[in-house]
Amino acid sequence: MPIKKGSRFDGGYATVGEEDGVNYREMSEIMTQNGFEMNHSSARNYVLRVMRKFADELMKEWGLSTRDFDAEIIAKSPQFQQGIGEILQELHIYDEKGTSNVKSSC
């Protein structure tokens, strides 16, 4: 379910595009320019789908029950999204330096 403009979560508003980030509209324009036709709502849906996957996998890794925690709510949390973004940015920096010691499970 999409987040309505101005929707409030405990701890803040779900926003994108702060600092060095891009918003959903900019993201969809970049994807379209690269040959993947996309509108801003599709970009948002893709981002939230990936965030739910991160939430699901973290819950499994930590042994948390889906009865106690809702991955959908966690995925929409601005704090969770920021945390995932910071982790991905750090991994990207390490990868560019060739110093990544992260092991792939694939």
N, C-alpha and C positions, 0 to 999 in steps of 0.2 A: 504494500500500500504506500503510495507516495506521501512524502512529507509536505504538508501545506506550508506556503510561505508564512513565516513568522511562528511556526510551531515551536513550542517551548518544551525542552526536556529538562529534567532535573540537572542542574549544573550548567545550563546554557542553551543557546539556540543552535540548531544544526545549520551550519553555514559552510560555504566553500569559497575558495578564491582569496583567502586572506594571505598576506605576505607573499611568498613566491608561488603559491598554488594557482590553479586555474579553476574557473567556475564551470558548471555543466554545459553552458552554452559555448564557451570557448573550447571545451573538450570536444564537443560534437562538431564544431567547425574544423578543428584539427583532424579529427577522424575522417570527416567528409573530404577534406583536401587530400588525404592520403588514400582515398579510394574506398572508404568504408562509410557509406551513407548512414547518417545518424542525426537524430534531433536531440535536443537537450534532455527530454524526459527519458529517452533510451539510454543516454549517458548516465543519468542518475540511477536508472534501474540496474545497469551493469555494475556500477560502483557498489550499490547496496547488495547485489547478489554476491559479489566478491567479499564484501565485509561480512556477510552471513557465513560464507565458507570459512573465513578466518575465525569467526566466533565459534562455529561448530567444532573446528579442529582444535582450538584452544580448550574448549570445554571437554572434549574427549581426552586430550593430553593431560589435563589437570584432574580428570575423573569427576567432573561436575555433571549432575543429572539435569536433563532437559525439563524435568518436573520442577526443579528449583530455580532454573535460569532460562530465560527466553532469548535465544540467539537473535531473533528479529529485533528485539528491543536493544540488545547489546550492540548489534550492527549499526543501528541508527544513532547511537550515542556519539555526540561530538568528541567526547574524551577518548572513546575507543578508536574512532576514525583518526584522530590526531596521533594517538599512540602507534597505530599500524603505519601511518604515514611516516612517522619518525623512524620506526624500525626499517621500513623499506628504503628510506633515504640513507640510513647508515649502511645498509647492505650494498646499496648502489655505490657509495663512496669507497667502501672496502673493495668492491669488485673492480672499480676503476683503477685503484692502486695495485690491484693484483694481490691483495693481502687477505682476501676473504678466506676464513677457515670454516665457513658454514658448509655442512655436509648435506647434500641433497638426499631425500628419501626416495627419489624416483629411480 
